[in-house]
Amino acid sequence: MMGVRKYEMPWRTAYEMYAALAWSIGVVLFALLAYRASQALSILGSLAGVSLVMAVYRWKQALRILVVRASLGGRAMEAINVREFRRYCKQPDQVFLGFGFE
């Protein structure tokens, strides 16, 4: 059985980046406080560790959205008129455009 990929809108703003940035700032601040503190070293070190785990998790989520968006950012859709289409189509009976809209 193939893995089912959960749908996400790739063109949305990657809000996970903001959260990752906030967690990263927290890592730096807690690490600085732990470096300067003498008594609360274990508490601040633990907070820095938890913040680091959350920052990595959020950066991973943001990167996934940005990679999906980048993979969709190819060339723009191209449209041609009927006269130009006839020029490309040498055998009209070999073309199937589907059962969609007119």
Secondary structure, 3 states (H helix, E strand, C coil): CCCCCCCCCCCCCCHHHHHHHHHHHHHHHHHHHHHHCCCCHHHHHHHHHHHHHHHHHHHHHHHHHHHHHHHHCCCCCCCCCHHHHHHHCCCHHHCCCCCCCC
